[in-house]
Amino acid sequence: MNGETTKFDFLRDRKEKPRDIILSVCSAMEEKGYDPIGQIVGYILSGDPTYITGYKGARNSIRKLERDELLEELVKFYLEKNGQL
């Protein structure tokens, strides 16, 4: 090892973008009558995938993202929409 930090880009090979996953999960939850905001917050805080419906593969889709990736995407979107990035 040369002592340098190696950067790993795990998103490079991903076919689905985090934004697309989040939007499809929200859509599935709304179709089933759930509040997507509350359910996603519950999932992020607890890690319990049962906060996300299995309808239309939403639970499997959201589990493709690590919870920190999910949170990062949400914060990034919020800041972009409010002119901070």
The 8 nearest C-alpha neighbors of each residue, nearest first, counted from 0:
[[1, 2, 3, 4, 5, 6, 7, 8],
 [0, 2, 3, 4, 5, 6, 7, 8],
 [3, 1, 0, 4, 5, 6, 7, 8],
 [4, 2, 1, 5, 0, 6, 7, 8],
 [3, 5, 6, 2, 1, 7, 0, 8],
 [4, 6, 3, 7, 2, 8, 1, 0],
 [7, 5, 4, 8, 3, 9, 10, 11],
 [6, 8, 9, 5, 10, 11, 4, 12],
 [7, 9, 10, 11, 6, 12, 5, 13],
 [8, 10, 11, 7, 12, 13, 6, 64],
 [11, 9, 13, 8, 12, 16, 14, 17],
 [10, 12, 9, 13, 8, 14, 7, 16],
 [13, 11, 10, 14, 9, 8, 15, 16],
 [14, 12, 10, 15, 11, 16, 9, 17],
 [13, 15, 12, 16, 11, 10, 17, 19],
 [16, 14, 13, 17, 19, 20, 18, 10],
 [15, 17, 19, 18, 20, 14, 13, 10],
 [18, 16, 20, 19, 21, 15, 72, 69],
 [17, 19, 21, 16, 20, 22, 72, 15],
 [20, 18, 22, 16, 17, 21, 23, 15],
 [19, 21, 17, 23, 18, 22, 24, 60],
 [22, 20, 24, 18, 19, 23, 25, 17],
 [23, 21, 25, 19, 24, 20, 26, 18],
 [22, 24, 26, 20, 25, 21, 19, 27],
 [23, 25, 57, 21, 27, 26, 22, 20],
 [26, 24, 22, 28, 35, 23, 27, 21],
 [25, 27, 23, 29, 24, 28, 22, 30],
 [28, 26, 30, 24, 25, 29, 23, 54],
 [29, 27, 33, 31, 25, 30, 26, 35],
 [28, 30, 32, 26, 33, 31, 27, 25],
 [31, 29, 27, 28, 32, 26, 33, 25],
 [30, 32, 28, 29, 33, 27, 54, 52],
 [33, 31, 29, 30, 28, 34, 27, 35],
 [34, 32, 28, 29, 31, 35, 38, 30],
 [33, 35, 36, 37, 38, 29, 32, 28],
 [36, 34, 38, 25, 37, 28, 39, 33],
 [37, 35, 39, 38, 34, 40, 25, 41],
 [36, 38, 40, 35, 39, 34, 41, 33],
 [37, 39, 35, 41, 50, 40, 36, 42],
 [40, 38, 42, 36, 41, 37, 35, 43],
 [41, 39, 43, 37, 42, 38, 36, 44],
 [42, 40, 38, 44, 39, 43, 45, 37],
 [41, 43, 39, 46, 45, 40, 47, 50],
 [44, 42, 40, 41, 46, 66, 45, 39],
 [45, 43, 41, 42, 46, 40, 47, 66],
 [44, 46, 47, 42, 43, 41, 40, 48],
 [45, 47, 42, 43, 44, 48, 66, 41],
 [46, 48, 45, 42, 49, 50, 41, 43],
 [49, 47, 50, 51, 42, 46, 58, 62],
 [48, 50, 51, 47, 52, 58, 42, 53],
 [49, 51, 48, 38, 42, 47, 41, 52],
 [52, 50, 49, 58, 48, 38, 53, 57],
 [53, 51, 54, 58, 57, 28, 50, 49],
 [52, 54, 58, 56, 57, 55, 51, 59],
 [53, 55, 52, 56, 57, 27, 58, 28],
 [54, 56, 57, 53, 27, 52, 24, 58],
 [57, 55, 53, 59, 54, 58, 60, 52],
 [56, 58, 24, 60, 53, 59, 55, 54],
 [59, 57, 53, 51, 61, 60, 56, 52],
 [60, 58, 62, 56, 57, 61, 63, 53],
 [61, 59, 57, 62, 58, 63, 56, 20],
 [60, 62, 63, 58, 59, 64, 57, 20],
 [61, 63, 64, 59, 60, 58, 65, 48],
 [64, 62, 61, 60, 65, 59, 20, 17],
 [65, 63, 62, 61, 68, 69, 66, 17],
 [64, 66, 68, 67, 69, 63, 62, 61],
 [67, 65, 69, 68, 43, 70, 64, 46],
 [66, 68, 70, 69, 65, 71, 43, 64],
 [69, 67, 71, 65, 66, 70, 64, 72],
 [68, 70, 66, 72, 67, 71, 64, 73],
 [69, 71, 67, 73, 72, 68, 74, 66],
 [70, 72, 68, 74, 69, 73, 75, 67],
 [73, 71, 75, 69, 70, 74, 76, 68],
 [72, 74, 70, 76, 75, 71, 77, 69],
 [75, 73, 77, 71, 76, 72, 78, 70],
 [74, 76, 72, 78, 73, 77, 71, 79],
 [77, 75, 79, 73, 74, 78, 72, 80],
 [78, 76, 74, 80, 75, 79, 73, 81],
 [77, 79, 83, 81, 75, 80, 76, 84],
 [78, 80, 84, 76, 82, 81, 77, 83],
 [81, 79, 77, 78, 82, 76, 83, 84],
 [82, 80, 78, 79, 83, 77, 84, 76],
 [83, 81, 79, 80, 84, 78, 77, 76],
 [82, 84, 78, 81, 79, 80, 77, 75],
 [83, 79, 82, 78, 75, 81, 80, 76]]
